[in-house]
Amino acid sequence: MNEPEKVMDTRLPVPYDLDALLELYRDSLDVLNEILAIFREETPGKIDKLERAVGEEQWSLVAHIAHSLANTTGTLRADRGLQLSRATERASRAEEGPRVRELAALLISELGHIAEVIAAYQKRNRT
């Protein structure tokens, strides 16, 4: 199975739950809160740019945005988002338009889920 197909595999990591990130930063809550705030501030704009670039078939720009989102999701320990970001970047570099559209839609959905998890955490913890 080639790498982009693996993304559609049912063995994707479980949906995001913050546990790995909380464990990593349990002694540095100020850093954790800054990471979460940056995600919530910057990601909506990245999603808008990604949607626009996909719609305009600007594959090199899609690859650039997906690469940035891979860094973001990696920092958050969001494995599913990281895999989808990397797959979107690879498909974009190969100019596989239909595959890029499919992967970008999955990535955007996953980013929405991550944002919901973070918002719920922040509401519970008033950060």
C-alpha positions in Angstrom: 0.0 0.0 0.0 1.5 3.4 -0.9 1.7 6.1 1.7 -1.3 8.3 0.6 -3.5 5.2 0.7 -2.4 4.5 4.2 -4.1 7.7 5.3 -7.5 6.2 4.4 -6.6 3.1 6.3 -8.9 2.3 9.3 -5.8 2.0 11.4 -5.3 5.8 11.7 -4.5 6.9 15.2 -7.5 7.6 17.5 -9.1 11.1 17.4 -7.2 13.8 19.3 -7.6 13.8 23.0 -4.8 16.1 24.4 -3.4 13.4 26.7 0.1 13.2 25.2 0.4 16.9 25.1 -0.8 17.3 28.7 1.7 14.7 29.8 4.6 16.4 28.0 3.8 19.8 29.4 2.4 18.8 32.8 5.2 20.9 34.5 5.0 23.8 32.1 1.3 24.8 31.9 2.2 28.3 30.7 4.0 26.8 27.7 1.0 24.4 27.1 -1.4 27.3 27.2 0.7 29.3 24.8 0.8 26.4 22.3 -3.0 26.0 22.5 -3.6 29.7 22.2 -1.4 29.9 19.1 -3.2 27.0 17.5 -6.6 28.6 18.1 -5.5 32.0 16.8 -3.6 30.8 13.7 -5.3 27.7 12.5 -8.6 29.3 11.2 -6.5 31.5 8.8 -4.5 28.5 7.6 -7.7 26.6 6.9 -9.0 29.5 4.9 -5.8 29.7 2.9 -5.8 25.9 2.4 -9.4 25.9 1.1 -8.6 28.8 -1.3 -5.5 27.2 -2.6 -7.2 23.8 -3.1 -10.1 25.6 -4.9 -7.7 27.4 -7.1 -5.5 24.3 -7.7 -2.4 26.0 -6.4 -0.7 22.8 -5.5 2.6 24.3 -4.4 0.8 26.6 -2.0 -1.3 23.7 -0.7 1.9 21.8 -0.1 3.4 24.8 1.8 0.3 25.2 4.0 0.0 21.4 4.6 3.7 21.4 5.6 3.0 24.2 8.1 0.0 22.3 9.5 2.2 19.2 9.8 4.5 21.2 12.1 1.5 22.5 14.0 -0.2 19.1 14.5 3.1 17.5 15.4 3.7 20.1 18.1 0.2 19.2 19.4 0.9 15.5 19.3 -2.1 15.2 17.1 -1.0 12.1 15.2 -4.1 11.8 12.9 -3.7 15.5 11.9 0.0 15.0 11.4 -0.6 12.0 9.1 -3.2 13.9 7.1 -1.1 17.0 6.8 1.9 15.0 5.5 -0.3 13.0 3.0 -1.9 16.3 1.8 1.6 17.7 1.3 2.8 14.7 -0.7 -0.3 14.5 -2.9 0.0 18.3 -3.6 3.6 18.0 -4.6 2.6 15.2 -7.0 -0.3 17.4 -8.2 -2.8 14.7 -7.6 -5.8 17.1 -7.6 -8.7 14.7 -6.7 -6.5 13.1 -4.0 -5.5 16.5 -2.6 -9.1 17.6 -2.4 -10.1 14.4 -0.5 -7.1 14.7 1.9 -7.5 18.4 2.5 -11.2 17.9 3.4 -10.2 15.2 5.9 -7.5 17.4 7.3 -9.8 20.4 7.7 -12.3 18.1 9.5 -9.6 16.8 11.8 -8.4 20.4 12.6 -11.9 21.2 13.5 -12.0 18.3 15.9 -8.7 19.3 17.4 -10.0 22.9 17.9 -13.1 21.5 19.7 -11.0 19.4 22.0 -8.8 22.4 22.8 -11.7 24.7 23.4 -13.3 22.2 25.7 -10.1 21.9 27.7 -9.7 25.6 27.9 -13.2 26.1 29.0 -12.8 23.4 31.8 -9.5 25.0 32.9 -10.4 28.7 32.2 -7.2 29.4 30.3 
